[in-house]
Structures are given as C-alpha cells and as structure tokens.
Amino acid sequence: MELQSALVARKLYSADHQSVREATDRLLELLRKIFVERAEIAVFAVDDRVVFEGDVLAASENLADRLFADLGRHGIDRVILRRGLKPDEIGRIVEVLIDTKSDPPPALTPSAHVLFGFIDTHAADDIATDGAAPTQQRLEDLWQDITEGRSPNDSNVCNIVSSVSTAVTASASAMLPLAAIKRFDEYTFVHTINVAILSTALAEVVGLNQKAVHELSMAALLHDVGKQLVPKELLNKSGRFTDEEYRLIQLHPVDGARLLFNAPGVPELSPIVAFEHHIGGDGSGYPKVPRGWKLNLASRIVQVADVFDAMRTHRPYRPAMPREKIKSIMCGDSGPCFDVDLVEIFFRMVESRGIPEEDRVAA
C-alpha cells in the first residue's frame, strides 16, 4: 500500500527527502488512475483485515497491524479519498500519523478530498445502554439542526453519508444493517440508519448514478425527521396507538417535508421523500394526495426499505416477522402499494447479502 510506504519513508527521512516524495507521487499516480473510474474510494479495517472496495486485500493482516494501528490511535478505522486529492492533503495525513509521541495524538481533520470515520461493525457493542453510537449521535444532531431551521453541518452530513456508503460497500462481510437496536427509545434513529443503508444499497443495485445515490442517502436519513415534532412519550409508547395518537403520528410526513423545505442547504429530493414515504403506489396511505399521484423513484426505494426494516424489528406490541413472511406480505401488496420490480430486486439483494433476519428492541 503506497500510503504505508510513504509513512515508512517519512519515519526514516525528512518530509522533502526524495524517498518520501517518490512514495507520495506513486500513491497519487495510482489514485489518479482509480479516479478515472470512480469519484471516491473507501478503505477500512474490520477485525484485523483491510477491505478496499469490498475486497479483503492480500496480506491485509500485515497492513492492519501497520497503517490501521497508526490510524487507530486517532480513533479512526475508515479513510475515504476523493477525486481531486492534492499532495499537501496526503502530506498532512503522513505528518500526523508519524507523530507517535504526543499524548493525546494530534488531530486528523478531514479536508476537501479526505474523510475519516468509524464503522459500526457490531452495533450491540457500539450502542451502549447510556449513550448513542457515533453515527446515531450525528444523525440526532442533523435532525436537530433541521428542526431548528439551521443549515446542516457539512462535515456531519459527510460523515453520516460516508458511514452509510461504507456499510453498503462492506455488505459482503455481513456489515448490513449498520446498527442493531438495544434500547426501545433508540428505535427511530437506528431504524433510520438501517433504512438509509438498505435504500442506498438498492439504489446502487438499480443503477442510479453516484450523485443520485448520494442525494437518496441523504433523503433516506431525513425521511422521518418530522417525528422530531411528535411527543417523545408517543414515539416511545410500548403499546398500540389510539386513534388520536395515530392521527398525530400521521402528521410526521407533512411536518418533515415542511422542515426540510425551509431548511437551508437541504437537497430538494429530501422533502419529496419525507412527504411521500407513507403513500402507496395506488394513492393509499398518508398524507392524502390527488388521484393519479406519481411517486418519485427515491420515495419508492425508501418506502420498500422502510417497511422491510420495520417488519423485521421486534416491537413491544408485536414480534419481529421472519423474512419469508415479510416477503409474502410485500409481494402480495406489490400491485397496489409497492413498486413490484423494486420489491423483487430488493429481496434478491437482501438474500444475496446475508442481511440478518431480525432486530430485537428491548421493552
């Protein structure tokens, strides 16, 4: 790995030494070739393996011991590099990583073409009983920004979307869903993360371009933001809703769309998906829409992921459903309610990627 070579050279020589420059140049040349085909690449460590674009690298245990041991001192196990990467951005990474004496270590900060982050590989461990996992906390912060009319923090958004993207890339290693639920009151946020992962994976499978996938990921992460205006005791209720409570719950798509429409810097797809994600293909569901309403493709994708993850999750008032039963229900309703083609593609994807049968929610 050329980045590791640059680190080794820099530990031996000064920053302007020929060996350091040559290692950096080799890395940039390699990346330039990759960026012809891709706008970004992700490399991350999982259980002493290094995974690049979904494949475990040869001799990756050795790489994990070296490069990711250095990154681990900074609490980082994922690096995303983007097209347009500059030599000075690589140089900053190298300079920080060779400093093994400072305590705490110097900060590794993201730049225009470099992002760092965490992977929630075992959510039961990551979501502690007295706090939220990093991705979940970022999502809560994002929702709060939207609710209070603030422009979303760009760095926060990038970290969340890159976590989703990385989880999709790593799905062959049983990384899906990104999060499991350990406490009942975590359901809304953890469910949203799962929906974003599943939606993003489905969007890639059906062939949406990178920009469209990114915007869909963002929309999926925000589709339930209207629940910020629903009383917490109602969201956390451990039984079935009364008619009046259900009426209040049904307001969240319209409330969410309004929040997103008024929030600066939010892609226009997000309020559309928030508004439409509970509307059936036949116009059923809520909110009520005029006859002949055509759902956006992104809304149809998020809807399939949303219903699937809700059904596979145990709730205090009903058990989690086995996958075959969920498939039977969704396929049976595909004609009037769901996009039949998307449902079929979705379940082929679910079965091929080894997505867990169910999540349980503590009462």
Residue pairs with C-beta under 8 A, 6 or more apart in sequence:
1 50
1 57
1 63
1 67
2 23
2 26
2 27
2 30
3 27
3 67
3 90
3 93
3 94
4 63
4 66
4 67
5 23
5 26
5 27
6 20
6 23
6 24
6 27
6 90
6 94
7 66
7 67
7 70
7 94
7 97
7 98
8 23
9 17
9 19
9 20
9 22
9 23
10 20
10 94
10 95
10 98
11 98
12 19
13 19
13 20
14 20
15 91
15 94
15 95
20 94
24 87
24 90
24 91
24 94
27 90
28 85
28 87
28 90
31 41
31 81
31 85
34 41
35 41
35 83
35 84
35 85
38 83
39 82
39 83
39 210
40 80
40 81
40 82
40 83
41 52
41 53
41 80
41 81
42 52
42 53
42 78
42 79
42 80
42 162
42 165
42 166
42 169
43 50
43 51
43 52
43 78
43 79
43 80
43 81
44 50
44 51
44 77
44 78
44 79
44 119
44 166
44 170
45 51
45 64
45 68
45 71
45 72
45 77
45 78
46 77
46 119
46 121
46 170
46 173
46 175
47 121
48 60
48 61
48 64
48 65
49 56
49 57
49 60
49 61
49 64
50 56
50 57
50 60
50 63
50 64
50 67
50 68
51 57
51 60
51 169
51 170
51 173
53 169
54 169
54 170
54 171
54 172
56 173
57 63
68 77
70 97
70 100
71 77
71 79
71 97
71 108
71 116
73 100
73 105
74 96
74 105
74 107
74 108
74 116
75 118
76 108
76 116
76 117
76 118
77 117
77 118
77 119
78 116
78 117
78 118
78 119
78 162
78 163
78 166
79 114
79 115
79 116
80 114
80 115
80 116
80 117
80 162
80 165
80 166
81 113
81 114
82 112
82 113
82 114
82 115
83 113
84 112
84 113
85 113
85 114
86 113
89 111
89 112
89 113
89 114
92 111
93 108
93 114
96 105
96 106
96 107
96 108
97 108
99 105
99 106
108 116
110 116
110 155
110 158
115 158
115 159
115 162
117 134
117 159
117 162
117 163
117 166
118 134
118 135
118 163
119 163
119 166
119 167
119 170
119 175
120 126
120 127
120 133
120 134
120 135
120 163
120 167
120 178
120 179
121 175
123 133
123 177
123 178
123 179
123 180
123 182
123 190
124 180
124 182
126 133
126 134
126 179
127 133
127 136
127 179
127 180
127 181
127 182
127 183
127 186
127 190
129 182
129 183
131 137
132 140
132 186
132 189
133 179
135 159
135 160
135 163
135 178
135 179
135 193
136 179
136 186
136 189
136 190
136 193
138 156
138 159
138 160
139 160
139 189
139 192
139 193
139 221
140 189
141 153
141 156
142 152
142 153
142 156
142 157
142 160
142 221
142 222
143 222
143 225
143 228
144 228
145 151
145 152
145 153
145 156
145 263
146 152
146 222
146 225
146 228
146 259
146 260
146 263
146 266
147 225
147 228
147 229
147 259
149 262
149 263
150 263
150 264
151 263
151 264
151 265
152 263
152 265
152 266
154 265
157 218
160 221
161 214
161 217
161 218
161 221
163 178
164 178
164 193
164 196
164 197
164 200
164 217
164 221
165 200
165 217
166 175
167 175
167 176
167 177
167 178
167 197
168 176
168 197
168 200
168 201
168 204
171 201
171 353
171 354
171 355
172 353
174 354
176 197
176 198
176 201
176 353
176 354
176 355
176 356
177 193
177 194
177 197
177 198
177 309
177 355
177 356
177 359
178 193
178 194
178 197
179 190
179 193
179 194
180 190
180 356
180 359
180 360
181 187
181 190
181 191
181 313
181 359
181 360
181 361
181 362
182 362
183 361
183 362
184 236
184 238
184 316
184 361
184 362
184 363
185 232
185 235
185 236
186 361
187 235
187 313
187 315
187 361
188 224
188 227
188 235
190 359
191 224
191 309
191 310
191 313
192 220
192 221
192 223
192 224
193 221
194 305
194 309
194 359
195 220
195 223
195 302
195 305
195 306
195 309
196 217
196 220
196 221
198 305
198 308
198 309
198 346
198 350
198 355
199 216
199 217
199 220
199 301
199 302
199 305
200 213
200 216
200 217
200 220
201 349
201 353
202 301
202 304
202 305
202 342
202 345
202 346
202 349
203 212
203 213
203 216
203 217
203 298
203 301
204 213
205 345
205 349
206 301
206 342
206 345
208 216
212 298
215 267
215 269
215 270
215 298
216 269
216 273
216 298
216 301
216 302
218 266
218 267
218 269
218 270
219 267
219 269
219 270
219 272
219 273
219 274
219 298
219 302
220 273
220 302
220 305
222 256
222 260
222 266
222 270
222 273
222 274
223 256
223 270
223 273
223 274
223 277
223 302
223 306
224 252
224 256
224 274
224 277
225 256
225 259
225 260
225 274
226 251
226 252
226 253
226 254
226 255
226 256
226 257
226 258
226 259
226 274
227 235
227 252
227 256
228 259
229 251
229 252
229 255
229 259
230 248
230 249
230 251
230 252
231 248
234 241
234 245
234 248
234 249
237 245
238 316
238 317
238 363
239 316
239 317
240 317
241 249
250 278
250 286
250 287
253 274
253 275
253 276
253 277
253 278
253 279
253 286
253 287
254 275
254 287
256 271
256 274
256 275
257 271
257 272
257 274
257 275
258 271
259 274
260 266
260 270
260 271
260 274
261 271
269 296
269 298
272 296
272 298
272 299
273 296
273 298
273 299
273 302
275 287
276 295
276 296
276 299
276 303
277 299
277 302
277 303
277 306
278 285
278 286
278 287
278 303
279 285
279 286
279 287
279 289
279 293
279 295
279 299
280 336
280 337
280 338
281 295
281 300
281 336
281 337
281 338
281 339
282 336
282 337
283 289
283 291
283 292
283 293
284 336
284 337
285 337
295 303
300 338
300 339
300 342
301 342
303 338
304 330
304 338
304 339
304 342
304 343
304 346
305 346
307 330
307 338
308 326
308 330
308 346
308 350
309 359
311 320
311 321
311 325
311 326
311 329
312 320
312 321
312 323
312 326
312 356
312 357
312 358
312 359
313 320
313 358
313 359
313 360
313 361
314 320
314 358
314 359
314 360
314 361
315 361
316 361
316 363
320 357
320 358
320 359
320 360
321 329
321 358
322 357
322 358
323 350
323 351
323 357
327 347
330 338
330 343
330 347
331 340
331 343
331 344
331 347
334 340
334 343
334 344
